[in-house]
Amino acid sequence: MNAVFRLGDSGPAVAQLTGLLERIGLLGDAASEPDSNGGPPVDGADPVFDARVELAVRAFQQQRGLTVDGVVGPLTFRRLDEARWRLGDRILTHLPGNLTAGDDVYTLQGRLLDLGFRVGRVDGYFGPETEAGVREFQRNFGIPPDGTCGPATLKALTRLSPMVKGGAPNALRAQERIREAGPNLGGKIVVIDVGRGHNLPEEHAEASDAILHDLAQRVEGRLVATGVQAFLTTPRWAAPGEEADRAGFANRTGADLFVSLALDASANPGACGVSTYFFGDTNHATWSSVGERFAGLVQREIVARSDLVDLRWHPKTWDILRRTRMPAIRLDAGYLTNLDDARRLRDPAFRDVLAESIVVAVQRFYLSPDVDAHTGVLRVSELRDSFHA
């Protein structure tokens, strides 16, 4: 569904979304049209996207790490549909190109991980790594290893209780992969993505694209100078495609890191500052620990080298972060609707500062704590000298 629904809308689609909100416990009785005298809803009337529905939508968006605007666009509607599934409601299998997604997949991944089976990132997508984990579980418990979570597999999962719950096996594996990769940037692959803030009005799109494409090229040039293979998801001056497509491009390159660049906007002209985001779903207690570390490095470098207001780093479940297979961040480098932020962002020298901060953070990501430099100290020229030495 590609339509957008907001306060005051009604019709069958609104009835569907209110039904989803009721199913997951965020809305009581279905919302419907009040009578002309402001009395109780009229029986049989189409549900209305009223203030109660908007509040429930905001609560859902907050829980699920989405942009909290009270508007149901394609992403929010898709996540509402995912939230209705419970493990056992349906058979789960890997469908290449159209991955099954939902809360039941989150539960399955968490169960398998607690039992000691690898499923890749716990992200609610039934991908090839989750299928491999299901197959391995089936082999261990005498079930035909077809990689599909059907009745027999569900029955076995229900009977088994993990000896140990929680912990961070995926985080430990990710940290070990970074350690094994070594500190040298030569040969590593970084994908740079030109995006748009989820709140960015269309009137700011052209200015945003110009600033971000220029910033992306500055980052690319500095990375290449240190021996990194850098790829851009979006050609210069082209509008960004769908987030899932750009994440898919990054996955196909086998990238080591992913950096998405965006700008923000607000109806409040006083809103300003820089923020960085990584994949994390607090509702399901899952997040990318290495993505969180990378986001913190980028955020701290920018704040140390500029006078942008520090809005810190936060978990989100946007497609650009959830669908990428490598440590990924999205940098919101400032507000175009704020006069001071906009002035800075239009200054090429300031964009150099941002680019330098990002590239230094990439290097620091691979340095062990005992040799890492202090924030705001390392320079790209030093990285080039080290690479060519």
Helices and strands as residue ranges (DSSP letters): H 12-23, H 51-63, H 74-83, H 103-114, H 128-140, H 151-159, H 169-181, E 189-194, G 202-204, H 205-225, E 229-232, H 243-253, E 257-264, E 274-281, G 282-284, E 286-287, H 289-305, E 310-316, H 319-322, E 328-335, H 339-345, H 348-365, H 380-388
